[in-house]
Amino acid sequence: MRWEALFADMEAQLAAGRLADARADVAELARAERASVPLAARVRASVGCQVRVLVAGGDTLSGELVDAAPEWLLLRTQAAGRALV
C-alpha cells in the first residue's frame, strides 16, 4: 500500500507539473500573439470608441475615434469638431 500511495503521489505531482507547463506555454503564446498585432491594427479596432491621446508637448485630446492609419488618428472632439493627430 505504501508503494501505491507513493506512486500515486508521484503521478499527481507529474500531472500538476505538466499542467503548470501547459499554462505557461499558453500564456507565452498569448503574449506572442498580442505582440504580433501592430499598434495601428489595435487602434483601428477601437474606431467608434472614446479615446484620449497624449500628443507631443503634453497636450491631451479626447474624443471619438473616427478613423485610424499607421501614421495618424482622426478624432471627433467636442472642442474642435475633428482633430487629425
C-alpha positions as CSV (number, residue, x, y, z in Angstrom):
1,M,0.0,0.0,0.0
2,R,2.8,2.5,0.8
3,W,4.3,2.0,-2.7
4,E,0.9,2.5,-4.3
5,A,0.4,5.8,-2.4
6,L,4.0,6.9,-3.2
7,F,3.5,6.2,-7.0
8,A,0.0,7.9,-6.9
9,D,1.6,10.9,-5.3
10,M,4.4,11.0,-7.8
11,E,1.9,10.7,-10.7
12,A,-0.1,13.6,-9.2
13,Q,3.0,15.7,-9.0
14,L,3.9,14.9,-12.6
15,A,0.4,15.8,-13.8
16,A,0.5,19.0,-11.8
17,G,3.9,19.9,-13.3
18,R,2.6,19.2,-16.8
19,L,-0.5,21.3,-16.2
20,A,1.7,24.2,-15.0
21,D,4.0,23.8,-18.1
22,A,0.9,23.9,-20.3
23,R,-0.4,27.0,-18.7
24,A,2.9,28.7,-19.0
25,D,3.1,27.8,-22.7
26,V,-0.4,29.1,-23.3
27,A,0.5,32.4,-21.5
28,E,3.6,32.7,-23.6
29,L,1.7,32.0,-26.9
30,A,-0.9,34.6,-25.9
31,R,1.8,37.2,-25.3
32,A,3.5,36.4,-28.6
33,E,0.1,36.7,-30.4
34,R,-0.6,40.1,-28.9
35,A,2.9,41.3,-29.7
36,S,2.4,40.3,-33.3
37,V,-0.6,42.6,-33.8
38,P,0.6,46.1,-34.9
39,L,-0.4,49.1,-32.9
40,A,-2.3,50.5,-35.9
41,A,-4.5,47.4,-36.0
42,R,-5.2,47.6,-32.3
43,V,-6.2,51.3,-32.7
44,R,-8.4,50.6,-35.8
45,A,-10.3,48.0,-33.6
46,S,-11.3,50.9,-31.4
47,V,-13.0,53.0,-34.1
48,G,-16.2,54.4,-32.7
49,C,-14.9,54.3,-29.1
50,Q,-14.0,57.2,-26.9
51,V,-10.2,57.6,-26.6
52,R,-7.8,60.0,-25.0
53,V,-4.5,60.8,-26.8
54,L,-1.4,62.4,-25.3
55,V,0.4,64.3,-28.0
56,A,3.9,65.9,-28.2
57,G,4.1,68.9,-26.0
58,G,2.0,67.2,-23.3
59,D,-1.5,68.2,-24.6
60,T,-4.3,65.7,-24.4
61,L,-7.0,65.2,-26.9
62,S,-10.2,63.3,-26.1
63,G,-13.0,62.3,-28.4
64,E,-14.5,59.5,-30.5
65,L,-12.0,57.7,-32.8
66,V,-13.4,58.2,-36.3
67,D,-10.6,56.6,-38.4
68,A,-7.0,55.5,-38.0
69,A,-4.0,54.6,-40.0
70,P,-0.4,53.7,-39.1
71,E,0.6,57.4,-39.2
72,W,-2.5,59.2,-37.9
73,L,-5.7,59.2,-35.9
74,L,-8.9,61.1,-36.7
75,L,-10.9,62.1,-33.6
76,R,-14.3,63.7,-33.3
77,T,-13.9,66.2,-30.4
78,Q,-16.3,68.5,-28.7
79,A,-13.9,71.4,-28.8
80,A,-12.6,71.3,-32.3
81,G,-15.1,69.2,-34.1
82,R,-12.5,67.0,-35.7
83,A,-8.8,66.6,-34.9
84,L,-6.2,64.9,-37.0
85,V,-3.4,63.5,-34.8
